[in-house]
Amino acid sequence: MPKKTMKKGIPTKGRSRDTLIVASKVKAYIKTKKMNTSAEAINMLSDQVYMMIDNATNRSRANGRKTIKGQDI
């Protein structure tokens, strides 16, 4: 499989980043809600985590810190 690259933290069209969530745990939790999970849902959830981290790092940096705290999320 070819190496996947990103441009400014955004996946290039047709390519994806590493998944930041534990898909099996997410699927198990969704299963407790009597629902099924698509692969697309896992990818979108991971993308949301990437965005949350990006926003938190920007906020932390704006406040002169190199440590992300709960308040940044």
Helices and strands as residue ranges (DSSP letters): E 6-7, E 10-11, H 23-32, H 39-62, G 70-72
